[in-house]
C-alpha cells in the first residue's frame, strides 16, 4: 500500500517536472506570445508610458526576441519583478527571458542555474547626491546615510567599497527604485547609490534634475544583460543572437528605415545578405528561426543604436552618453562575432 | 465479510478506521509535495543545501544588537535580524498593552467625550491596514522632522532629526560593580518587603505604601552607591560630525515608525478585548466593592481587573502573536528584521529561496509557540481554580 502511494507520488512529481524540459521555443510558439520579466519601473529601461504601454531599453529587447521568434514585436506579455523576486520568477517559468538590467556575476551564472547570454549594457555602480551637499567624491562620504536598493549586487559593492576605504556609512535598504527615490527626496539619506544607468533614470524623474549630481567615480563593474534558464541551448542561442543581430545592424548600418530595401536587393557586403536572409546562413534552421528573423528585429524594433538613442540617449531626459556601450570601432566594448 | 461488516458497524472501530484513512491521506499529500519539490529542483539543476549559512554575508546591517560586520556569516546576519525582530516586537508589545488597556478602560468611562474619543480611536485605527500605518508613521517621521544639521536640540545632549533620535550613551567605568550590587540588593529587599507586607495585611489588615517604598529603595540604593564610588558612569554625548550625529545611542526612524505603527494598531484590538473583559465581570462585583467603600481605582485594580484578566488573556495572546508576525512588514520601510536579512538579502545573494524561507518560517513558528507557551503559563496562574 505504502509503496504504491510513493510510486504514484513519484510519477506525479516526474510528470510535473517533465513539462519543464519541453523546448522553450515550442512553448512560446504554441502560446503565440513571449513572456518577458522586466523591471517594476525604471525610466528609460522599463516604464509604462502615458497610454500604459511598457517602453524602454529592456522592453525593446523583449520585443526584439518576439520579432525574431514570432515575427511580431508586439506579441509580448510583460511580468514585473523586483530585484529580489526576479530569479525566482525566471526559475519558476513565469517568463522565458529576464530582461531587467541584471548584472552578470559568477555565482548568478553558475550557482543559480541560469544562463547569461550576453551584455546589452555595460554599467557600473555610482552615487548621486544633492548639489547642496557639496560633496564630489564617494570617498568624502564618511558617516553618510546611503539609500540602497536591496536584492542587487549594490549591497555587496557598497560594503566592499566602504571597508576598502576605511570609512563608515549607514545603509538604508529599500525594496524598489521609486521608494528609494521618495526617501532620498525626503532627506532620509545623504546619497543614493545604484547602477549609474539607474541614477540617470532617477535623476531624470526628479522635480529639478539639475539640483543633483552623479559622481564621476564608478565603484564596480556591472555588465547588464538578458538571462534565460539553464538547459535549453537552442533558446539561449536565439536570445544571444537576437542581441548580436541588433548590434550587427548598427555595425553594418542597417536601420529600421533602410532594412526593407537592403533585404530586397543583393548587397556588395555579403554579411548584410546573410543577416537579412538574402544568402543562406548555415544553421539558422537549427535555431528554428525563419530567414527574415533579423529583418523583423531591425524593422520592428531597430538596431542597437536606434534602441539606445530612443530610450536612453541625448534626446531623452536621461541623456546617457554611449561611452562603453558602442561598437569597438567607435571606442566601445561591443565586438560582434562574424555572421557566417 | 461479516467480520469486516462488524468492524464498520462498531462505532469505536469505525472512528479509528476513519482516522487512519485521513492520516494516510495527509501523509500521502505531504510526501507528494516534498517529492514534487525535489523533482522540480532536480529538473532545474538545483539542490537543497544549507552550506550557504556559513559563508560570509558580505552586506552591512544598519542596526545590530550583537557585534556584526560584513565578513560575518549569513547565519549571524540572520540572528542579527531575529534580534531586531525581537526588539521591535518587545517595544511594540509594551506600547500596545499600555495604550490598549488605558483606552479600553477610557472607552467605558462615564465621561461622554472621553469615551467617544476612545471609540473613534479604536474604529479608525483597526480599520486601516497595518502596512499603511507603518508607511504613514515612517513618512511623518522622515518628512516632518528636520535634517540632522537643523536637528531639534534637547538640552545639548539629545537630538531629534529625520535620521533618528540620539541620546547620550552611558559608559561604565571602574567601581560600577558596587552600583550593580546595590541594585540587586534593592530588588531582593523589595521582594521580601512585598511578601512581608502582604502577610501583615492578611494578619492585621495594615497596608503599607509598598509601591512607593520599593520604588525609592530600588532607585536610592544604587544612587547612593553611585555617589559613594565616585560617579563611575560617564556619558557619551552625540555630536554632529559630517553628515550625521556620531556617538551616543540612537533609535532609527524605521524602528520608531514600526514601534508606533505596530503598537498603535494592535492597541485598538487590545482596547476592545479589555473592554469586553471588564464588561464580562458581573455588575454586582463592582457594586459590592463600591459598597464596602473602595475608591474607584481600587475597585478597578483589586476587584474588576483580576477577574477580567481571565477573559482577556487568551485573546490578548493572539494579539501579541499578531504583532510579532506583523513586524515582518518591516521590509517596507527598510528596517532590517529577520525577513529583510535572512529572508531578503541573504536569499537574494545566495539564491537559496527554499532553504531561507523554510528557516524563516520555522523561526517564526518557534517564536510564536514560545509566546503562546508563556501566555498559557500566565493564563493558568490567573484562571479560576476549579473546585
Boltz contact constraints between the chains, C-beta under 6 A:
constraints:
  - contact:
      token1: [A, 5]
      token2: [B, 28]
      max_distance: 6.0
  - contact:
      token1: [A, 9]
      token2: [B, 31]
      max_distance: 6.0
  - contact:
      token1: [A, 9]
      token2: [B, 32]
      max_distance: 6.0
  - contact:
      token1: [A, 9]
      token2: [B, 35]
      max_distance: 6.0
  - contact:
      token1: [A, 10]
      token2: [B, 35]
      max_distance: 6.0
  - contact:
      token1: [A, 13]
      token2: [B, 35]
      max_distance: 6.0
  - contact:
      token1: [A, 13]
      token2: [B, 36]
      max_distance: 6.0
  - contact:
      token1: [A, 13]
      token2: [B, 39]
      max_distance: 6.0
  - contact:
      token1: [A, 14]
      token2: [B, 39]
      max_distance: 6.0
  - contact:
      token1: [A, 16]
      token2: [B, 36]
      max_distance: 6.0
  - contact:
      token1: [A, 17]
      token2: [B, 39]
      max_distance: 6.0
  - contact:
      token1: [A, 17]
      token2: [B, 40]
      max_distance: 6.0
  - contact:
      token1: [A, 17]
      token2: [B, 43]
      max_distance: 6.0
  - contact:
      token1: [A, 20]
      token2: [B, 43]
      max_distance: 6.0
  - contact:
      token1: [A, 84]
      token2: [B, 348]
      max_distance: 6.0
  - contact:
      token1: [A, 87]
      token2: [B, 351]
      max_distance: 6.0
  - contact:
      token1: [A, 88]
      token2: [B, 353]
      max_distance: 6.0
  - contact:
      token1: [A, 91]
      token2: [B, 44]
      max_distance: 6.0
  - contact:
      token1: [A, 112]
      token2: [B, 351]
      max_distance: 6.0
  - contact:
      token1: [A, 113]
      token2: [B, 44]
      max_distance: 6.0
  - contact:
      token1: [A, 113]
      token2: [B, 45]
      max_distance: 6.0
  - contact:
      token1: [A, 113]
      token2: [B, 46]
      max_distance: 6.0
  - contact:
      token1: [A, 142]
      token2: [B, 242]
      max_distance: 6.0
  - contact:
      token1: [A, 143]
      token2: [B, 242]
      max_distance: 6.0
  - contact:
      token1: [A, 143]
      token2: [B, 243]
      max_distance: 6.0
  - contact:
      token1: [A, 143]
      token2: [B, 244]
      max_distance: 6.0
  - contact:
      token1: [A, 144]
      token2: [B, 243]
      max_distance: 6.0
  - contact:
      token1: [A, 150]
      token2: [B, 344]
      max_distance: 6.0
  - contact:
      token1: [A, 150]
      token2: [B, 345]
      max_distance: 6.0
  - contact:
      token1: [A, 151]
      token2: [B, 348]
      max_distance: 6.0
  - contact:
      token1: [A, 155]
      token2: [B, 59]
      max_distance: 6.0
  - contact:
      token1: [A, 156]
      token2: [B, 58]
      max_distance: 6.0
  - contact:
      token1: [A, 159]
      token2: [B, 59]
      max_distance: 6.0
  - contact:
      token1: [A, 159]
      token2: [B, 60]
      max_distance: 6.0
  - contact:
      token1: [A, 159]
      token2: [B, 70]
      max_distance: 6.0
  - contact:
      token1: [A, 170]
      token2: [B, 62]
      max_distance: 6.0
  - contact:
      token1: [A, 171]
      token2: [B, 60]
      max_distance: 6.0
  - contact:
      token1: [A, 171]
      token2: [B, 62]
      max_distance: 6.0
  - contact:
      token1: [A, 172]
      token2: [B, 334]
      max_distance: 6.0
  - contact:
      token1: [A, 173]
      token2: [B, 334]
      max_distance: 6.0
  - contact:
      token1: [A, 174]
      token2: [B, 334]
      max_distance: 6.0
  - contact:
      token1: [A, 186]
      token2: [B, 142]
      max_distance: 6.0
  - contact:
      token1: [A, 186]
      token2: [B, 143]
      max_distance: 6.0
  - contact:
      token1: [A, 187]
      token2: [B, 147]
      max_distance: 6.0
  - contact:
      token1: [A, 187]
      token2: [B, 162]
      max_distance: 6.0
  - contact:
      token1: [A, 188]
      token2: [B, 142]
      max_distance: 6.0
  - contact:
      token1: [A, 188]
      token2: [B, 162]
      max_distance: 6.0
  - contact:
      token1: [A, 190]
      token2: [B, 243]
      max_distance: 6.0
  - contact:
      token1: [A, 230]
      token2: [B, 45]
      max_distance: 6.0
